[in-house]
Amino acid sequence: MKVNLTSSSRLSQVDFSNLPFGKTFSDHMLVAYYKGGAWQEPEIMPYGPLPHTPAMHALHYGQAVFEGMKAYNDVSGEKVWLFRPEENYHRLNKSAERLCIPSVPKEVFFEGLKKLIEIDRAWIPRAEGHSLYIRPFLFASSEYIMATPADEYCFVILTSPTASYYSGSVKLKVETHFTRAAKGGTGAAKAAGNYAASFYPMSLAREEGYMQLLWTDGKDHKFLEEVGTMNLFFRKGDQLFTPPTSDSILSGITRKSVLELLPKIGIEAKVEPIHIQDFQAGLEDGSITEVFGVGTAAVVSPVDTVGIEGKNYKVEVKEDGHWKKLKTALTDIQFGRSEDEFGWRFPLI
Ligand SMILES: Cc1ncc(COP(=O)(O)O)c(C=O)c1O
């Protein structure tokens, strides 16, 4: 791996007490190109523009996939952990396969990540709950406009210091007109185009005062799928419920971890298809007492309002709710505050 270090670090210019999500980038990035049927030697270089032309294939045909993960400073301040990065690696290549993009070799991903974070270690925030967001992505970089898979690709890893992401509880609209992902489509892939297609319905929901959309199935809009960049859970009685993943839902690593963790903290969970009518009835009669989303960025995000076909249902956000127990259990593992009995922490440094 080639390493080209910056001669002027931007670290001292960063206000670590004010880190809006995804706007500050560390000094370096990893870049690797796929050309002539093979991955070329990766390079760590100063963060900055890449030399691509307006004919770059990804801009025209959307052959682009990405991942989202975090590096955490251990509470002792000596170690740096990742959380289940093998899962992100596999999901990146699964997404790539769906978009006809060649897979990234394991050593490029893991050695690149390790070296990059060693170099920019000082960019991992130290404040409680803060972390370094990691954005690996992969896009078609061929210079031609023709609607066929490209023959050149670029893999990049950016890192971005981030505050603990908690912007209060969420006002959710159940989307029953627009579709995020259809059966047989690309919903299970972390494809850039899935997000582009969600922005218009999302902007309409924002105009109505909602913050996120809860997507329903693309065929009849009858079954609940997922929330923005999170998977959905709700509580009925003492049990939690979540829809099964499918080819139209992104299989979240946080969701998977929550389902493995719940029995350990004495909470039962059921994975089953959830009909919008049953969900609405539970909100109406008050038997649904918690609704929340889970994902890498926010970890666990409670919902205080659910809008269905113009009717708003309030959900009380209790500080001692299941959502909070889960958030504490997950972040304790991520920051090295508790035993890692599942082997989820990955020592990077
Ligand atoms: C569409 C979508 N669903 C769910 C998730 C949650 O996945 P994870 O827990 O792996 O972050 C994300 C975030 O990556 C997402 O973008």
PDBQT file of the ligand as one rigid body, heavy atoms in Angstrom, charges set to zero:
ROOT
HETATM    1  C1  LIG A 401     -31.889   1.712   4.479  1.00  0.00    +0.000 C 
HETATM    2  C2  LIG A 401     -31.206   1.345   5.757  1.00  0.00    +0.000 A 
HETATM    3  N1  LIG A 401     -31.803   0.469   6.593  1.00  0.00    +0.000 NA
HETATM    4  C3  LIG A 401     -31.231   0.092   7.748  1.00  0.00    +0.000 A 
HETATM    5  C4  LIG A 401     -29.992   0.582   8.129  1.00  0.00    +0.000 A 
HETATM    6  C5  LIG A 401     -29.339   0.119   9.415  1.00  0.00    +0.000 C 
HETATM    7  O1  LIG A 401     -28.246  -0.691   9.123  1.00  0.00    +0.000 OA
HETATM    8  P1  LIG A 401     -26.995  -0.790  10.112  1.00  0.00    +0.000 P 
HETATM    9  O2  LIG A 401     -27.543  -1.227  11.415  1.00  0.00    +0.000 OA
HETATM   10  O3  LIG A 401     -26.119  -1.834   9.487  1.00  0.00    +0.000 OA
HETATM   11  O4  LIG A 401     -26.381   0.553  10.166  1.00  0.00    +0.000 OA
HETATM   12  C6  LIG A 401     -29.340   1.514   7.290  1.00  0.00    +0.000 A 
HETATM   13  C7  LIG A 401     -28.030   2.070   7.662  1.00  0.00    +0.000 C 
HETATM   14  O5  LIG A 401     -27.037   1.568   7.233  1.00  0.00    +0.000 OA
HETATM   15  C8  LIG A 401     -29.958   1.900   6.074  1.00  0.00    +0.000 A 
HETATM   16  O6  LIG A 401     -29.358   2.774   5.260  1.00  0.00    +0.000 OA
ENDROOT
TORSDOF 0
